[in-house]
Amino acid sequence: MDTLKRYFRPEQLRELSLIVLIVFIFLFFGSQIEGYFSPRIFNRVTNDVAIIAVVALGQTLVLLTRNYDLSVGSIVGLTAFFIGKQLTVYAGMPPILALLLSIAAGACLGLVNGLLVAYGRIPSIIVTLGTLAIYRAILVAYPGNKMVLINDLPQWISDLGSKQLFSIGEFGIRPVVAGAFVMFILFQLATSYLRFGRQLYAIGSNPEAARIGGLPSQRIVFSAFVLCGAIAGLAGFLYLVRFGNLNTAAAQGIELDSIAAAVVGGVSTNGGKGTVMGTLLGALMINLLQQSLLRWLVISNFWVEALLGLLILIAVLIDSVIINRLSTLWNQRRLEMQTEGETKTTKEKESHAA
């Protein structure tokens, strides 16, 4: 046990347990569902995971500061619909410009949330519950036809959604999946080693201590919401590439998926705890379970949403009871080892002096 606590932090144990669960789910349903290991299932799961995981990545940044963003689903839907409409009118728009426009649109919507939460000091759950409805209403009230059809979009949208960057046998990795994975690596490094990432954890762990310590809490929280909006805007672009045909209900409910992925992945609802890679594993496990249950039991989406709620409750319970206990034990053991090291050093100095 001492060796385990020495080499593994509690969040690493959570991630390791998620990997074990994912392997178990994969093998169990593979033995129950015919054709489960087919390229079609692989592409469906990886493409869906890529979108949900990207949204959950932005949600993670906000959760680390002890806040929530319930508007991400509406931001994804609105930006996807908006960019889709622009591409039907301006078919010659370059892909990179459409991507940047999506990110900018999402950042503007996230900026509204950030201003109200960070500087208006309104609870984030109230602000984003309101903007969830407002952004969805803007989408519904968008002038013109209420549908975006893949046939009206430039050919590169279809190519981007279907072509493979590289393949292993019949299994291939598409640009959407590869891009999402690169994003997670970059943000894992950023939250682990950059000053901004450390500030997110500090503010979420102890807001009062962070304020006394001189951290710009308001600016950091504001930046987290803007980044979350920008990432949701990027997810809107990916959503358009993934589905092509959109209506005003696009991405509805994805906010629950993003929170579930982050919380199941080990991000604490009390802030200051969790990792970006844990969120990725949470998104993978949830989507794999969703797709598998839909094929195995032929159940409705209603019961799948109920399952998500159950997973959130279980994850919060695990975080409150088991992970917190492991964290306490790990911190105590680290303090003991540090004390033992100092005592040993003191004795060695005394022996040399004698």
C-alpha positions as a LaTeX table, in Angstrom:
\begin{tabular}{lrrr}
\hline
Residue & $x$ (\AA) & $y$ (\AA) & $z$ (\AA) \\
\hline
Met1 & 0.00 & 0.00 & 0.00 \\
Asp2 & 2.88 & 2.36 & 0.83 \\
Thr3 & 4.41 & 1.68 & $-2.57$ \\
Leu4 & 1.07 & 2.38 & $-4.25$ \\
Lys5 & 0.67 & 5.69 & $-2.44$ \\
Arg6 & 4.26 & 6.60 & $-3.22$ \\
Tyr7 & 4.03 & 6.18 & $-6.98$ \\
Phe8 & 0.37 & 6.91 & $-7.73$ \\
Arg9 & $-1.60$ & 10.04 & $-6.91$ \\
Pro10 & $-5.38$ & 9.66 & $-6.31$ \\
Glu11 & $-6.30$ & 11.18 & $-9.68$ \\
Gln12 & $-3.95$ & 8.71 & $-11.39$ \\
Leu13 & $-5.73$ & 5.86 & $-9.66$ \\
Arg14 & $-9.04$ & 7.22 & $-10.96$ \\
Glu15 & $-7.67$ & 7.32 & $-14.51$ \\
Leu16 & $-6.25$ & 3.81 & $-14.18$ \\
Ser17 & $-9.63$ & 2.52 & $-12.96$ \\
Leu18 & $-11.33$ & 4.19 & $-15.94$ \\
Ile19 & $-8.97$ & 2.46 & $-18.35$ \\
Val20 & $-9.77$ & $-0.89$ & $-16.70$ \\
Leu21 & $-13.53$ & $-0.18$ & $-16.96$ \\
Ile22 & $-13.24$ & 0.83 & $-20.62$ \\
Val23 & $-11.39$ & $-2.40$ & $-21.44$ \\
Phe24 & $-14.01$ & $-4.40$ & $-19.51$ \\
Ile25 & $-16.93$ & $-2.68$ & $-21.33$ \\
Phe26 & $-15.22$ & $-3.21$ & $-24.66$ \\
Leu27 & $-14.61$ & $-6.91$ & $-24.07$ \\
Phe28 & $-18.00$ & $-7.60$ & $-22.48$ \\
Phe29 & $-20.11$ & $-6.04$ & $-25.21$ \\
Gly30 & $-17.77$ & $-7.47$ & $-27.83$ \\
Ser31 & $-18.78$ & $-10.91$ & $-26.63$ \\
Gln32 & $-22.49$ & $-10.02$ & $-26.60$ \\
Ile33 & $-23.03$ & $-8.01$ & $-29.79$ \\
Glu34 & $-22.39$ & $-9.46$ & $-33.21$ \\
Gly35 & $-20.15$ & $-7.29$ & $-35.36$ \\
Tyr36 & $-19.17$ & $-5.15$ & $-32.38$ \\
Phe37 & $-15.53$ & $-4.95$ & $-33.45$ \\
Ser38 & $-16.40$ & $-3.61$ & $-36.90$ \\
Pro39 & $-14.90$ & $-0.44$ & $-38.44$ \\
Arg40 & $-18.41$ & 1.08 & $-38.56$ \\
Ile41 & $-18.83$ & 0.91 & $-34.77$ \\
Phe42 & $-15.26$ & 2.16 & $-34.29$ \\
Asn43 & $-15.85$ & 5.21 & $-36.50$ \\
Arg44 & $-19.20$ & 6.01 & $-34.87$ \\
Val45 & $-17.81$ & 5.85 & $-31.33$ \\
Thr46 & $-14.61$ & 7.78 & $-32.06$ \\
Asn47 & $-16.39$ & 10.55 & $-33.97$ \\
Asp48 & $-19.05$ & 10.99 & $-31.28$ \\
Val49 & $-16.44$ & 10.87 & $-28.52$ \\
Ala50 & $-14.37$ & 13.52 & $-30.29$ \\
Ile51 & $-17.22$ & 16.06 & $-30.18$ \\
Ile52 & $-18.38$ & 15.31 & $-26.63$ \\
Ala53 & $-14.80$ & 15.21 & $-25.36$ \\
Val54 & $-13.97$ & 18.60 & $-26.89$ \\
Val55 & $-17.03$ & 20.18 & $-25.25$ \\
Ala56 & $-16.10$ & 18.44 & $-21.97$ \\
Leu57 & $-12.58$ & 19.87 & $-22.27$ \\
Gly58 & $-13.96$ & 23.41 & $-22.11$ \\
Gln59 & $-16.32$ & 22.37 & $-19.32$ \\
Thr60 & $-13.33$ & 21.03 & $-17.36$ \\
Leu61 & $-11.61$ & 24.43 & $-17.40$ \\
Val62 & $-14.72$ & 26.01 & $-15.89$ \\
Leu63 & $-15.30$ & 23.24 & $-13.35$ \\
Leu64 & $-11.73$ & 23.60 & $-12.07$ \\
Thr65 & $-12.67$ & 27.14 & $-10.94$ \\
Arg66 & $-15.75$ & 25.89 & $-9.01$ \\
Asn67 & $-18.17$ & 27.01 & $-11.72$ \\
Tyr68 & $-20.45$ & 25.41 & $-14.32$ \\
Asp69 & $-21.31$ & 26.18 & $-17.93$ \\
Leu70 & $-24.74$ & 24.83 & $-18.80$ \\
Ser71 & $-24.88$ & 26.84 & $-22.02$ \\
Val72 & $-22.27$ & 24.81 & $-23.95$ \\
Gly73 & $-24.90$ & 22.75 & $-25.78$ \\
Ser74 & $-26.61$ & 25.88 & $-27.06$ \\
Ile75 & $-23.25$ & 27.39 & $-28.03$ \\
Val76 & $-22.34$ & 24.27 & $-30.01$ \\
Gly77 & $-25.74$ & 24.22 & $-31.74$ \\
Leu78 & $-25.79$ & 27.95 & $-32.47$ \\
Thr79 & $-22.26$ & 28.08 & $-33.88$ \\
Ala80 & $-22.77$ & 24.94 & $-35.96$ \\
Phe81 & $-26.01$ & 26.31 & $-37.39$ \\
Phe82 & $-24.52$ & 29.79 & $-37.92$ \\
Ile83 & $-21.44$ & 28.50 & $-39.75$ \\
Gly84 & $-23.58$ & 26.11 & $-41.77$ \\
Lys85 & $-25.79$ & 28.99 & $-42.91$ \\
Gln86 & $-22.76$ & 31.10 & $-43.83$ \\
Leu87 & $-21.30$ & 28.27 & $-45.89$ \\
Thr88 & $-24.54$ & 27.81 & $-47.80$ \\
Val89 & $-24.33$ & 31.48 & $-48.82$ \\
Tyr90 & $-20.56$ & 31.82 & $-49.14$ \\
Ala91 & $-19.61$ & 28.43 & $-50.53$ \\
Gly92 & $-16.12$ & 29.66 & $-51.40$ \\
Met93 & $-15.22$ & 30.34 & $-47.76$ \\
Pro94 & $-11.90$ & 28.59 & $-46.95$ \\
Pro95 & $-12.07$ & 25.84 & $-44.30$ \\
Ile96 & $-9.60$ & 27.62 & $-42.01$ \\
Leu97 & $-11.73$ & 30.78 & $-42.07$ \\
Ala98 & $-14.86$ & 28.79 & $-41.21$ \\
Leu99 & $-12.98$ & 27.16 & $-38.33$ \\
Leu100 & $-11.70$ & 30.49 & $-36.97$ \\
Leu101 & $-15.16$ & 32.04 & $-37.34$ \\
Ser102 & $-16.64$ & 29.19 & $-35.29$ \\
Ile103 & $-14.08$ & 29.66 & $-32.53$ \\
Ala104 & $-14.59$ & 33.44 & $-32.51$ \\
Ala105 & $-18.38$ & 33.10 & $-32.36$ \\
Gly106 & $-18.12$ & 30.67 & $-29.46$ \\
Ala107 & $-15.65$ & 32.92 & $-27.64$ \\
Cys108 & $-18.05$ & 35.87 & $-27.91$ \\
Leu109 & $-20.86$ & 33.79 & $-26.40$ \\
Gly110 & $-18.53$ & 32.57 & $-23.64$ \\
Leu111 & $-17.44$ & 36.16 & $-23.02$ \\
Val112 & $-21.01$ & 37.04 & $-22.01$ \\
Asn113 & $-21.00$ & 34.23 & $-19.46$ \\
Gly114 & $-17.58$ & 35.26 & $-18.17$ \\
Leu115 & $-18.53$ & 38.91 & $-17.69$ \\
Leu116 & $-21.68$ & 38.07 & $-15.74$ \\
Val117 & $-20.03$ & 35.41 & $-13.55$ \\
Ala118 & $-16.58$ & 36.92 & $-12.94$ \\
Tyr119 & $-17.41$ & 40.63 & $-12.80$ \\
Gly120 & $-21.17$ & 40.61 & $-12.24$ \\
Arg121 & $-20.67$ & 38.06 & $-9.41$ \\
Ile122 & $-23.80$ & 36.14 & $-10.41$ \\
Pro123 & $-23.67$ & 32.37 & $-9.69$ \\
Ser124 & $-22.55$ & 30.52 & $-12.80$ \\
Ile125 & $-25.41$ & 28.02 & $-12.67$ \\
Ile126 & $-27.92$ & 30.90 & $-12.86$ \\
Val127 & $-26.06$ & 32.76 & $-15.61$ \\
Thr128 & $-25.49$ & 29.77 & $-17.87$ \\
Leu129 & $-28.99$ & 28.40 & $-17.31$ \\
Gly130 & $-30.25$ & 31.72 & $-18.63$ \\
Thr131 & $-27.85$ & 31.90 & $-21.57$ \\
Leu132 & $-28.63$ & 28.28 & $-22.42$ \\
Ala133 & $-32.21$ & 29.37 & $-23.11$ \\
Ile134 & $-31.23$ & 32.69 & $-24.74$ \\
Tyr135 & $-28.70$ & 31.17 & $-27.15$ \\
Arg136 & $-31.16$ & 28.43 & $-28.08$ \\
Ala137 & $-33.85$ & 31.07 & $-28.66$ \\
Ile138 & $-31.47$ & 32.96 & $-30.97$ \\
Leu139 & $-30.92$ & 29.74 & $-32.88$ \\
Val140 & $-34.67$ & 29.16 & $-33.22$ \\
Ala141 & $-35.24$ & 32.79 & $-34.27$ \\
Tyr142 & $-32.41$ & 32.70 & $-36.83$ \\
Pro143 & $-33.83$ & 34.18 & $-40.06$ \\
Gly144 & $-34.48$ & 32.01 & $-43.08$ \\
Asn145 & $-34.86$ & 28.27 & $-43.43$ \\
Lys146 & $-34.59$ & 26.33 & $-40.14$ \\
Met147 & $-32.53$ & 23.56 & $-41.72$ \\
Val148 & $-28.95$ & 23.20 & $-42.88$ \\
Leu149 & $-28.62$ & 20.47 & $-45.49$ \\
Ile150 & $-25.41$ & 18.69 & $-46.40$ \\
Asn151 & $-26.26$ & 19.07 & $-50.12$ \\
Asp152 & $-26.10$ & 22.86 & $-49.76$ \\
Leu153 & $-22.68$ & 22.83 & $-48.10$ \\
Pro154 & $-19.27$ & 22.87 & $-49.84$ \\
Gln155 & $-17.82$ & 19.52 & $-50.80$ \\
Trp156 & $-14.93$ & 19.89 & $-48.37$ \\
Ile157 & $-17.34$ & 19.48 & $-45.44$ \\
Ser158 & $-18.21$ & 15.96 & $-46.60$ \\
Asp159 & $-14.58$ & 15.20 & $-47.40$ \\
Leu160 & $-13.41$ & 16.37 & $-43.98$ \\
Gly161 & $-16.01$ & 14.23 & $-42.26$ \\
Ser162 & $-15.34$ & 11.05 & $-44.20$ \\
Lys163 & $-11.70$ & 10.89 & $-45.24$ \\
Gln164 & $-9.07$ & 9.19 & $-43.10$ \\
Leu165 & $-5.71$ & 10.64 & $-42.15$ \\
Phe166 & $-4.23$ & 7.17 & $-41.69$ \\
Ser167 & $-5.55$ & 3.68 & $-41.26$ \\
Ile168 & $-4.62$ & 0.31 & $-39.78$ \\
Gly169 & $-6.29$ & $-2.34$ & $-41.86$ \\
Glu170 & $-9.97$ & $-1.41$ & $-42.11$ \\
Phe171 & $-9.81$ & 0.92 & $-39.10$ \\
Gly172 & $-8.99$ & 4.56 & $-39.80$ \\
Ile173 & $-8.54$ & 7.78 & $-37.86$ \\
Arg174 & $-10.45$ & 10.77 & $-39.20$ \\
Pro175 & $-9.31$ & 14.42 & $-38.95$ \\
Val176 & $-11.97$ & 15.26 & $-36.34$ \\
Val177 & $-10.68$ & 12.52 & $-34.02$ \\
Ala178 & $-7.01$ & 13.34 & $-34.56$ \\
Gly179 & $-7.63$ & 17.06 & $-33.97$ \\
Ala180 & $-9.50$ & 16.39 & $-30.73$ \\
Phe181 & $-6.71$ & 14.14 & $-29.44$ \\
Val182 & $-4.05$ & 16.77 & $-30.21$ \\
Met183 & $-6.13$ & 19.35 & $-28.34$ \\
Phe184 & $-6.26$ & 17.16 & $-25.25$ \\
Ile185 & $-2.50$ & 16.67 & $-25.26$ \\
Leu186 & $-1.92$ & 20.42 & $-25.55$ \\
Phe187 & $-4.38$ & 21.30 & $-22.78$ \\
Gln188 & $-3.03$ & 18.55 & $-20.53$ \\
Leu189 & 0.41 & 20.09 & $-20.85$ \\
Ala190 & $-1.00$ & 23.61 & $-20.41$ \\
Thr191 & $-2.95$ & 22.82 & $-17.25$ \\
Ser192 & $-0.02$ & 20.87 & $-15.80$ \\
Tyr193 & 2.90 & 23.19 & $-16.54$ \\
Leu194 & 1.71 & 26.67 & $-17.50$ \\
Arg195 & 1.02 & 29.36 & $-14.92$ \\
Phe196 & $-2.57$ & 29.76 & $-16.11$ \\
Gly197 & $-3.25$ & 26.07 & $-15.51$ \\
Arg198 & $-1.83$ & 26.19 & $-11.98$ \\
Gln199 & $-3.96$ & 29.27 & $-11.27$ \\
Leu200 & $-7.11$ & 27.42 & $-12.32$ \\
Tyr201 & $-6.38$ & 24.72 & $-9.75$ \\
Ala202 & $-5.43$ & 27.26 & $-7.07$ \\
Ile203 & $-8.63$ & 29.27 & $-7.49$ \\
Gly204 & $-10.80$ & 26.18 & $-7.45$ \\
Ser205 & $-9.03$ & 24.59 & $-4.47$ \\
Asn206 & $-9.28$ & 27.61 & $-2.20$ \\
Pro207 & $-10.75$ & 30.83 & $-3.68$ \\
Glu208 & $-10.16$ & 32.85 & $-0.51$ \\
Ala209 & $-6.51$ & 31.82 & $-0.23$ \\
Ala210 & $-6.04$ & 32.55 & $-3.93$ \\
Arg211 & $-7.49$ & 36.05 & $-3.43$ \\
Ile212 & $-5.28$ & 36.73 & $-0.39$ \\
Gly213 & $-2.30$ & 35.40 & $-2.34$ \\
Gly214 & $-2.86$ & 38.04 & $-5.00$ \\
Leu215 & $-4.10$ & 35.81 & $-7.83$ \\
Pro216 & $-6.29$ & 37.65 & $-10.37$ \\
Ser217 & $-9.29$ & 35.44 & $-9.65$ \\
Gln218 & $-11.82$ & 37.43 & $-11.65$ \\
Arg219 & $-9.62$ & 37.54 & $-14.73$ \\
Ile220 & $-8.85$ & 33.81 & $-14.52$ \\
Val221 & $-12.54$ & 32.85 & $-14.15$ \\
Phe222 & $-13.42$ & 35.20 & $-17.00$ \\
Ser223 & $-10.71$ & 33.62 & $-19.19$ \\
Ala224 & $-11.96$ & 30.12 & $-18.34$ \\
Phe225 & $-15.47$ & 30.97 & $-19.58$ \\
Val226 & $-14.16$ & 32.61 & $-22.75$ \\
Leu227 & $-11.97$ & 29.57 & $-23.45$ \\
Cys228 & $-14.90$ & 27.25 & $-22.74$ \\
Gly229 & $-17.02$ & 29.20 & $-25.24$ \\
Ala230 & $-14.25$ & 29.17 & $-27.85$ \\
Ile231 & $-13.80$ & 25.41 & $-27.45$ \\
Ala232 & $-17.57$ & 24.92 & $-27.69$ \\
Gly233 & $-17.48$ & 26.98 & $-30.90$ \\
Leu234 & $-14.79$ & 24.65 & $-32.24$ \\
Ala235 & $-17.02$ & 21.72 & $-31.26$ \\
Gly236 & $-19.81$ & 23.41 & $-33.25$ \\
Phe237 & $-17.61$ & 23.28 & $-36.33$ \\
Leu238 & $-16.84$ & 19.60 & $-35.66$ \\
Tyr239 & $-20.56$ & 18.95 & $-35.15$ \\
Leu240 & $-21.31$ & 20.46 & $-38.57$ \\
Val241 & $-18.59$ & 18.33 & $-40.18$ \\
Arg242 & $-19.83$ & 15.22 & $-38.38$ \\
Phe243 & $-23.55$ & 15.49 & $-39.20$ \\
Gly244 & $-23.97$ & 17.98 & $-42.06$ \\
Asn245 & $-27.76$ & 18.09 & $-41.75$ \\
Leu246 & $-28.79$ & 20.37 & $-38.86$ \\
Asn247 & $-31.96$ & 21.82 & $-37.39$ \\
Thr248 & $-32.69$ & 24.08 & $-34.43$ \\
Ala249 & $-32.36$ & 21.18 & $-31.98$ \\
Ala250 & $-28.70$ & 20.66 & $-32.90$ \\
Ala251 & $-26.49$ & 19.60 & $-29.95$ \\
Gln252 & $-29.39$ & 19.79 & $-27.51$ \\
Gly253 & $-28.48$ & 18.01 & $-24.26$ \\
Ile254 & $-24.76$ & 17.88 & $-24.92$ \\
Glu255 & $-24.21$ & 20.02 & $-21.81$ \\
Leu256 & $-25.22$ & 17.04 & $-19.66$ \\
Asp257 & $-22.86$ & 14.79 & $-21.61$ \\
Ser258 & $-19.97$ & 17.22 & $-21.09$ \\
Ile259 & $-20.54$ & 17.51 & $-17.33$ \\
Ala260 & $-20.92$ & 13.74 & $-17.05$ \\
Ala261 & $-17.68$ & 13.14 & $-18.96$ \\
Ala262 & $-15.74$ & 15.56 & $-16.78$ \\
Val263 & $-17.17$ & 14.36 & $-13.46$ \\
Val264 & $-16.86$ & 10.66 & $-14.32$ \\
Gly265 & $-13.31$ & 11.44 & $-15.45$ \\
Gly266 & $-12.44$ & 12.71 & $-11.98$ \\
Val267 & $-13.01$ & 16.47 & $-12.18$ \\
Ser268 & $-14.44$ & 17.61 & $-8.86$ \\
Thr269 & $-17.62$ & 19.70 & $-8.76$ \\
Asn270 & $-15.98$ & 21.56 & $-5.86$ \\
Gly271 & $-13.17$ & 22.74 & $-8.12$ \\
Gly272 & $-9.41$ & 22.41 & $-8.07$ \\
Lys273 & $-9.25$ & 18.68 & $-8.76$ \\
Gly274 & $-9.12$ & 16.54 & $-11.90$ \\
Thr275 & $-7.20$ & 16.28 & $-15.15$ \\
Val276 & $-7.86$ & 16.89 & $-18.81$ \\
Met277 & $-6.90$ & 13.33 & $-19.74$ \\
Gly278 & $-9.30$ & 12.03 & $-17.10$ \\
Thr279 & $-12.06$ & 13.95 & $-18.90$ \\
Leu280 & $-11.10$ & 12.27 & $-22.18$ \\
Leu281 & $-11.33$ & 8.84 & $-20.54$ \\
Gly282 & $-14.68$ & 9.78 & $-18.99$ \\
Ala283 & $-16.04$ & 10.83 & $-22.38$ \\
Leu284 & $-14.80$ & 7.61 & $-23.98$ \\
Met285 & $-16.33$ & 5.41 & $-21.29$ \\
Ile286 & $-19.71$ & 7.16 & $-21.36$ \\
Asn287 & $-20.02$ & 7.16 & $-25.15$ \\
Leu288 & $-18.87$ & 3.54 & $-25.42$ \\
Leu289 & $-21.47$ & 2.57 & $-22.83$ \\
Gln290 & $-24.18$ & 4.59 & $-24.59$ \\
Gln291 & $-23.54$ & 3.09 & $-28.00$ \\
Ser292 & $-23.22$ & $-0.42$ & $-26.58$ \\
Leu293 & $-26.43$ & $-0.30$ & $-24.54$ \\
Leu294 & $-28.42$ & 1.11 & $-27.46$ \\
Arg295 & $-27.34$ & $-1.84$ & $-29.61$ \\
Trp296 & $-27.49$ & $-4.52$ & $-26.91$ \\
Leu297 & $-30.75$ & $-3.75$ & $-25.12$ \\
Val298 & $-32.41$ & $-1.63$ & $-27.84$ \\
Ile299 & $-33.42$ & 0.95 & $-25.23$ \\
Ser300 & $-34.61$ & 4.51 & $-25.81$ \\
Asn301 & $-32.49$ & 7.63 & $-25.40$ \\
Phe302 & $-34.57$ & 8.43 & $-22.32$ \\
Trp303 & $-33.01$ & 5.54 & $-20.43$ \\
Val304 & $-29.58$ & 6.44 & $-21.75$ \\
Glu305 & $-29.98$ & 9.94 & $-20.25$ \\
Ala306 & $-31.11$ & 8.33 & $-16.99$ \\
Leu307 & $-27.92$ & 6.26 & $-17.08$ \\
Leu308 & $-25.86$ & 9.44 & $-17.48$ \\
Gly309 & $-27.52$ & 10.90 & $-14.40$ \\
Leu310 & $-26.74$ & 7.72 & $-12.47$ \\
Leu311 & $-23.11$ & 7.81 & $-13.58$ \\
Ile312 & $-22.80$ & 11.42 & $-12.37$ \\
Leu313 & $-24.21$ & 10.48 & $-8.96$ \\
Ile314 & $-21.86$ & 7.48 & $-8.68$ \\
Ala315 & $-18.86$ & 9.57 & $-9.75$ \\
Val316 & $-19.66$ & 12.30 & $-7.20$ \\
Leu317 & $-20.09$ & 9.64 & $-4.50$ \\
Ile318 & $-16.75$ & 8.06 & $-5.39$ \\
Asp319 & $-15.09$ & 11.47 & $-5.39$ \\
Ser320 & $-16.61$ & 12.41 & $-2.02$ \\
Val321 & $-15.88$ & 9.16 & $-0.20$ \\
Ile322 & $-13.14$ & 7.10 & $-1.82$ \\
Ile323 & $-10.96$ & 9.63 & $-3.68$ \\
Asn324 & $-11.04$ & 12.17 & $-0.84$ \\
Arg325 & $-9.99$ & 9.44 & 1.58 \\
Leu326 & $-7.17$ & 8.36 & $-0.72$ \\
Ser327 & $-6.07$ & 11.99 & $-1.06$ \\
Thr328 & $-5.92$ & 12.35 & 2.71 \\
Leu329 & $-3.91$ & 9.14 & 3.08 \\
Trp330 & $-1.58$ & 10.13 & 0.24 \\
Asn331 & $-0.95$ & 13.60 & 1.73 \\
Gln332 & $-0.35$ & 12.12 & 5.18 \\
Arg333 & 2.12 & 9.58 & 3.77 \\
Arg334 & 3.93 & 12.28 & 1.79 \\
Leu335 & 4.21 & 14.43 & 4.94 \\
Glu336 & 5.53 & 11.44 & 6.90 \\
Met337 & 8.13 & 10.69 & 4.23 \\
Gln338 & 9.20 & 14.34 & 4.20 \\
Thr339 & 9.48 & 14.37 & 8.00 \\
Glu340 & 11.46 & 11.12 & 7.97 \\
Gly341 & 13.82 & 12.58 & 5.38 \\
Glu342 & 14.38 & 15.74 & 7.41 \\
Thr343 & 14.97 & 13.71 & 10.58 \\
Lys344 & 17.48 & 11.49 & 8.79 \\
Thr345 & 19.31 & 14.52 & 7.40 \\
Thr346 & 19.46 & 16.10 & 10.88 \\
Lys347 & 20.87 & 12.93 & 12.43 \\
Glu348 & 23.50 & 12.66 & 9.69 \\
Lys349 & 24.59 & 16.25 & 10.32 \\
Glu350 & 24.78 & 15.61 & 14.05 \\
Ser351 & 26.88 & 12.45 & 13.53 \\
His352 & 29.28 & 14.29 & 11.24 \\
Ala353 & 29.56 & 17.14 & 13.73 \\
Ala354 & 30.35 & 14.67 & 16.52 \\
\hline
\end{tabular}
